[in-house]
């Protein structure tokens, strides 16, 4: 791996970390536990389409670890891993199979993230009644996935020259 790719990884990890921190600072009124904007996922979707699927996985794992150890407790880290990895997996499948545009892939990612967290929450507290949160979290996933998908598509258009160099 050349030095520009290493620097790019560092830049994207730092950007995802900063977005996570900004999101941590922004209180969202009238939300349920687990609802968030998903700003750091903007970096992951841009990486997935610009750098590649494997690179997006590395960035996602690094972001989850850094944010988890910096701002959260170990149980939150577990929730983040479940949501982040399920989200990455389903987005990767949808992108590879070309089922959806970037917007659709982002929406799938937002929904999958919430499903992953609900699964861990049900196991963690041993209570299936948490499934009642799922419809609300899925709506949240659609809304945040839509916003992130739109921003991601706009950003990728502007960064095409940069990513053309990355993929050479």
Order of alpha helices (4+ residues) and beta strands (2+ residues): alpha-alpha-alpha-alpha-alpha-alpha-alpha
